[in-house]
Amino acid sequence: MKRIIILLFCSCIFIAGCKTADTVIQPGSDTGIRLNDTVEPDTVVEVPEETETYKKPEAFNLRLVIRTINAEGELAARKTYYRVFIDGTEQGRTTIGEEIQEKSFEAYVPAENHTITVEKYVLDERRGKYVKLKNIEQPKPDSYTVELPEDRILNLSFEEDGATAEGIFSASFEKE
């Protein structure tokens, strides 16, 4: 087991992202300590060793999947795709599909912190081409910052509410 010392600063506990020489406590780690728990200064927390095995990246280490929920009628049937930017540089686009179909993007990027940004495009049938939605119609939030570790595939998911254009990013590592 690894040992981590939790330090208190101004009576506030910040566990997510707390670093020691060889360990990062990630949000959701089962340390037995929760965000609002009271912990004495210099408390030692035992972090269990990882027992999960993760798939090693080959062709890609980042997979982005975008889903739209609550889309009905003409909105559900329109064709869409998303352009994907990593650290401000366009890296490609998702697959094309109807609004309610899942769209995906895969890339191999260096293992470090990255900001992933998406822009939504819809097919304008009158003009016969895809056009970027106005900024006010773009899904919010439109970007997410991730830390890509070595030797893991990060599955980043974005679920957009078609009625409000509000979305939620979530992330997980691909397991064997």
Secondary structure by P-SEA (a helix, b strand, c coil): cbbbbbbbcccccccccccccccccccccccccccccccccbbbbbbccccbbbbbbccccbbbbbbbcccccccccccbbbbbbccccccccccccccccccbbbbbbcccbbbbbbbbbbbcccccbbbbccccccccccbbbbbbbccbbbbbbbbbccccccbbbbbbcccc
